[in-house]
Amino acid sequence: MAQENAAFSPGSEEPPRRRGRQRYVEKDGRCNVQQGNVRETYRYLTDLFTTLVDLQWRLSLLFFVLAYALTWLFFGAIWWLIAYGRGDLEHLEDTAWTPCVNNLNGFVAAFLFSIETETTIGYGHRVITDQCPEGIVLLLLQAILGSMVNAFMVGCMFVKISQPNKRAATLVFSSHAVVSLRDGRLCLMFRVGDLRSSHIVEASIRAKLIRSRQTLEGEFIPLHQTDLSVGFDTGDDRLFLVSPLVISHEIDAASPFWEASRRALERDDFEIVVILEGMVEATGMTCQARSSYLVDEVLWGHRFTSVLTLEDGFYEVDYASFHETFEVPTPSCSARELAEAAARLDAHLYWSIPSRLDEKVEEEGAGEGAGAGDGADKEHNGCLPPPESESKV
């Protein structure tokens, strides 16, 4: 791709420098969007489980510890209030007195009994008696609520640990996209690969073009999204991702790059977001890997280096060459101009063959006589000659 800072001849105008585009999606897949001025924050509490899972690890661990500690303190304080209200703390040395909880002699003992009750440790030194109905009700309530807190927090930590976005870290995209010919047609291509030996099941690929757009009514859309076809109609977007694959977007009449030449592409301002989705084979959870390409990361006239070699009984993938490309002869015109040139060439070949054959037939007919020549002209004007004439030619 031509460099923007190339030297110019004296008197030529230097092209305007394009400002660096702010990425919509980072190369590692993080979406560069922040939510601001959210007034209805109560909506986060309606889905508390997802809110806790989405928190950062340090905050998740903090909430995990606080959920248990506050529950133990809360019920410990109630156990202490029951003992204080019944007068158990005033009859600690009275062997004839039946307390609500044996050996509960203060707040620390009540806190420890709360921990033993909720975690079902049961050391046996402190135990509830059958002469305390309010204690029995509190015991049942703490056992039920403690189980709910335990299930909720353990579930949050399990989901956070097993999040499939960690699996997406081993799905890699090429650092550049390329534009070159495939089967005589311009194609925009990038490469994807999976570093793990366990496969992504039902993998599919999508691509979006992100660029600003102004409608006919004058409305400005800063981040307009346009689909780039990567084989949805033919099923090529469904991937068997065992080895690295080159994903191709054919630049045809339905493509937004149909009229983009090499020079026009270099001066354009856009971002291509690619999205790879599939199920993790080990867990069955759906994961999504993302990456993006700015205009400076699209190489015109390049092709990816092959990374697959056949060894003794197996195929070997060399990921050291995963991002490497090399230059290939590629026209600098747009795909539309290339298609028009190919159409003109086909039309020229189609009409030149019968024209030359007609000239030959006319020359032969002129030597046979004027009377026969009139009928031959009417029969062979603008079309192929009959089979017997072709054999003579």
Residue, then its C-alpha position, 0 to 999 in steps of 0.5 A: m500500500a502506498q505510504e502517505n508520507a512519500a516524497f512529492s515533486p516540487g510544486s505538487e500539493e501535499p494531500p491532506r493528512r488523515r487523522g487517526r481513526q478512533r477504533y470502534v472495536e480494539k484488536d483484542g476484541r474489546c468494544n471501545v464504548q463507554q456508557g455515560n449518563v445512565r439515569e435508570t441505574y436501578r435496572y442493574l439491580t433487577d438483574l443482580f446475578t449478571t451485574l455481579v458476573d460482569l464486575q471486575w475480579r477485585l470487586s467480585l471477590l469483595f462482594f463474595v467476602l462481604a456477602y458471607a461476612l455480613t450474613w454471619l454478623f447479621f445473624g450473630a447479632i440476632w443470636w446475641l439479642i435473643a440471649y440478651g433478651r432472655g437473660d442468658l448472659e446474666h445466668l452464665e454461672d447458673t447450672a439450673w438455667t436453660p439458655c437458648v444456646n449453650n455456652l453463648n457468653g457474648f457477642v463473639a460466641a454468638f458470631l461464631f455460632s452463626i458461622e457454625t450454623e450457616t456453614t454446617i460446621g457444628y463443633g458441638h461446644r455451642v448448641i441450641t436447646d429445645q427450650c427456645p422456640e424463637g431460636i428454633v425459628l431463627l435457626l431454620l431461617q438462617a439455614i434457608l437464607g444461608s443456603m440461598v446466599n451460598a448457592f447465589m455466590v458460588g454460582c456467580m464465581f463459577v460462571k465468572i471463572s468459566q466465562p467463554n470469553k477466556r476461550a476466545a483469547t486463543l482465537v487469533f485474527s491476522s494483523h492485516a487484511v489484504v486485497s488481491l485477485r481470486d479467480g479473476r475477481l478482487c477480494l478482501m481477505f483476512r485470516v483466522g485461526d485457533l491455537r487450541s487442539s480442542h475445536i470450536v463447534e458450529a463456528s461462523i464468521r461475520a464482517k461489518l463495515i463501520r463508517s460515517r454516512q449521511t442520508l439523503e435527508g441530511e441525517f449524519i450517522p457516525l457509526h453506520q454498520t454495513d454487512l460484508s458478505v463472507g459467504f452467507d448465501t453459499g454457506d462458506d461462513r460456516l467454518f470447520l476451524v481445524s487449521p487457519l482459514v482465509i476468509s474472503h469477501e468478494i467485491d461485487a456489485a453488492s459490496p460497498f467497495w465496488e467502486a473503490s480503487r486502490r487510491a480511493l481506498e487509501r483515502d477512505d476512512f472506515e473500520i472493518v469489524v470481524i466476529l467469530e462465534g461458536m460453541v466451546e467443545a469442552t463446555g458447550m458454551t457459546c463464545q465470541a471473538r472479535s477484531s477489527y481492521l482500519v484502512d491502514e491495516v488493509l494491504w492492497g496487492h498482497r496475499f497471505t503466506s501459506v502456513l500449512t505443510l504436509e509432514d509424515g502422516f499429519y499436517e503441521v501449522d506454522y503460526a510463525s507465518f500466520h500474519e505474514t503476507f507477500e505482494v502479488p500482481t493486482p490491478s489498481c482499478s476498482a472492481r467495477e472498472l475491472a468487471e467493465a474491462a473484462a466485459r469489453l474484452d469478452a464482447h470484442l472477442y465475441w464480435s471479432i470472430p464472426s466478423r473475420l469469418d464473414e469477410k472470408v466468406e464474402e471473398e469466396g462468394a465474390g469469386e463464384g458469381a454475382g447471382a450466387g453472391d446475393g444469396a450468400d450475403k443475405e445468409h451469412n451477414g453478421c452470423l457464423p457460416p454454415p458447417e461446410s463453409e467452416s471446413k473450407v476456412 
